[in-house]
Amino acid sequence: MKKQAAFTSVEMIVVLGIVAAIYLLLTPSFQPSRQAIGEQQFWHGMRQNWRAAQVAAQVHHQSTLIDYCPETQRIRFTRDDHHTYLDIPSTLEVEPFDMIVIDDTGYTAPRTLHFASRRHRCGYLMKIQLAWGGYRLEKVPN
């Protein structure tokens, strides 16, 4: 009877050990990219929710309340008793701010919100504009 070539259990353990070592070596290198993606998703979500609030004011004449919840590390958008939450990534720190109101005409009082990124070692100033209710984001060094 002819023997078939196959892996022995020792060879299988060695191969699994090599695969595990490669995984452990590569996993930490993906952490910075995950953090960068988390910050990008936060800013994208902020822009998307802010625009939705502007559209609700202009088209449906609905006001939106925006506030920061430090306990949950979220920003909450409230319109007609409907809440939308935006999670703040662990790499961003938010300086607490008073509630922002985008009223039913689209008006927002001007102000500046401060964010600090531990990942990029910089700050962000979110400057809310008068009248048209938009904002611009400025990156500033720490």
C-alpha positions as CSV (number, residue, x, y, z in Angstrom):
1,M,0.0,0.0,0.0
2,K,1.3,3.4,-1.0
3,K,1.5,6.2,1.6
4,Q,0.0,9.6,0.7
5,A,1.9,12.8,1.4
6,A,0.3,14.8,4.1
7,F,1.1,17.3,6.9
8,T,2.1,15.8,10.2
9,S,0.8,17.4,13.4
10,V,4.2,18.9,14.1
11,E,4.3,20.5,10.7
12,M,0.7,21.8,11.2
13,I,1.6,23.4,14.6
14,V,4.7,25.1,13.1
15,V,2.7,26.5,10.2
16,L,0.0,27.8,12.6
17,G,2.7,29.3,14.8
18,I,4.2,31.2,11.8
19,V,0.7,32.5,10.8
20,A,0.0,33.6,14.3
21,A,3.4,35.4,14.5
22,I,2.8,37.2,11.3
23,Y,-0.7,38.3,12.5
24,L,0.7,39.6,15.8
25,L,3.4,41.5,14.0
26,L,1.0,43.2,11.5
27,T,-1.9,44.0,13.8
28,P,-0.3,47.0,15.6
29,S,0.7,48.5,12.3
30,F,-3.0,48.7,11.3
31,Q,-3.9,50.6,14.5
32,P,-2.9,54.1,13.2
33,S,-4.9,53.6,10.0
34,R,-7.9,52.6,12.0
35,Q,-7.6,55.7,14.1
36,A,-7.3,57.9,11.0
37,I,-10.4,56.3,9.5
38,G,-12.2,56.9,12.8
39,E,-11.4,60.6,12.7
40,Q,-12.4,60.9,9.0
41,Q,-15.7,59.1,9.7
42,F,-16.4,61.5,12.5
43,W,-15.8,64.6,10.4
44,H,-17.8,63.1,7.5
45,G,-20.7,62.3,9.9
46,M,-20.5,65.9,11.4
47,R,-20.7,67.4,7.9
48,Q,-23.6,65.1,6.9
49,N,-25.6,65.7,10.1
50,W,-25.0,69.5,9.9
51,R,-26.2,69.6,6.3
52,A,-29.3,67.6,7.2
53,A,-30.0,70.2,9.9
54,Q,-29.6,73.0,7.3
55,V,-31.9,71.3,4.9
56,A,-34.5,70.7,7.6
57,A,-34.4,74.4,8.4
58,Q,-34.6,75.6,4.8
59,V,-37.1,73.1,3.5
60,H,-39.2,72.0,6.4
61,H,-38.7,75.0,8.7
62,Q,-37.5,72.7,11.6
63,S,-35.0,73.8,14.1
64,T,-32.2,71.5,15.3
65,L,-30.4,71.4,18.6
66,I,-26.8,70.2,18.8
67,D,-25.1,69.4,22.0
68,Y,-22.1,67.5,23.4
69,C,-22.6,64.6,25.9
70,P,-19.3,64.2,27.7
71,E,-20.5,61.1,29.6
72,T,-21.1,59.1,26.4
73,Q,-18.5,60.9,24.2
74,R,-21.1,61.7,21.6
75,I,-22.6,64.7,19.8
76,R,-26.4,64.7,19.7
77,F,-28.5,66.3,16.9
78,T,-32.1,66.7,18.0
79,R,-34.9,67.6,15.6
80,D,-38.6,67.1,16.4
81,D,-37.8,64.7,19.3
82,H,-35.7,62.6,17.0
83,H,-32.1,62.1,18.2
84,T,-29.1,61.3,16.0
85,Y,-25.9,60.5,17.8
86,L,-22.4,61.0,16.4
87,D,-19.7,59.0,18.3
88,I,-16.5,60.9,19.0
89,P,-13.4,58.7,18.3
90,S,-11.0,58.1,21.2
91,T,-8.3,60.1,19.4
92,L,-10.3,63.3,19.5
93,E,-10.9,65.5,22.6
94,V,-13.8,68.0,22.5
95,E,-13.8,71.1,24.6
96,P,-17.3,71.2,26.1
97,F,-19.7,73.7,24.5
98,D,-23.1,75.1,25.1
99,M,-26.0,73.9,23.0
100,I,-26.0,75.0,19.4
101,V,-29.3,75.9,17.8
102,I,-29.9,76.0,14.1
103,D,-33.3,77.7,14.1
104,D,-36.1,77.1,11.7
105,T,-34.8,79.9,9.4
106,G,-31.4,78.4,9.2
107,Y,-29.8,81.0,11.5
108,T,-27.0,79.9,13.8
109,A,-25.2,82.1,16.3
110,P,-21.5,82.4,15.4
111,R,-19.0,80.6,17.6
112,T,-15.9,78.4,17.5
113,L,-15.8,74.9,18.8
114,H,-12.4,73.4,19.8
115,F,-11.3,69.8,19.1
116,A,-7.8,68.3,19.7
117,S,-6.5,65.3,17.9
118,R,-4.0,63.1,19.7
119,R,-3.4,61.2,16.5
120,H,-2.3,64.2,14.4
121,R,-1.0,66.2,17.4
122,C,-3.0,69.2,16.3
123,G,-6.2,71.1,17.1
124,Y,-9.2,71.8,15.0
125,L,-11.3,74.9,15.2
126,M,-14.9,74.5,13.9
127,K,-15.9,78.1,13.1
128,I,-19.7,78.4,12.8
129,Q,-20.6,81.2,10.4
130,L,-23.3,83.8,10.9
131,A,-26.6,83.8,9.1
132,W,-26.2,81.0,6.6
133,G,-25.5,78.4,9.3
134,G,-22.5,76.7,7.8
135,Y,-19.1,76.1,9.4
136,R,-15.5,75.7,8.3
137,L,-12.9,73.6,9.9
138,E,-9.4,74.9,10.5
139,K,-6.4,72.7,11.5
140,V,-4.1,74.5,13.9
141,P,-0.9,73.3,15.5
142,N,-1.0,72.4,19.2
